[in-house]
Amino acid sequence: MERWQDVAPRFRSEWEGKHGVAGKWKDFEPGFRFGWERAMLPEHRAEFWADAEPLMRQQWEAEHPKTPWERISDAVR
């Protein structure tokens, strides 16, 4: 099974390609990691985003109360 440390460089490279190296990857990496980790769970693999989002949002807001869901949801998705 892959680990976040194995796939993070690919996510970062794609993100920087879209947002530039001046972007703040460190601000968005937690969202990408959160989404990737949830996507690896068997119960989420076949879910549509519209079905998964309410629970993802609830979990995110409980774990990361200082980062608004609206700011990070695209990274999670």
Buried (B, 14 or more C-beta within 10 A) or exposed (E): EEEBEEBBEEBBEEBEEEEEEEEEBEEBBBBBBBBBEBBBEEEBEEBEEEEBBEEBBEEBEEEBEEBEBEEBBEBBE
